[in-house]
Amino acid sequence: MALGNEGILNLYQEPLAQSDAMWKEIVKDTVKGRNLQPAYVDVDVDGLKQE
């Protein structure tokens, strides 16, 4: 099954919109440059080919 970029975005449209809203809410009350800490994300994806 090859969804491509558009297919993936359509499939995850609602969770992405929720995440976007959540981070915008967090950022609006954050003082720029205060309490910055490095963050690392580890994502495992099966069945996708990056070109």
Secondary structure as UniProt FT lines:
FT   HELIX           4..11
FT   HELIX           13..28
FT   TURN            32..35
//
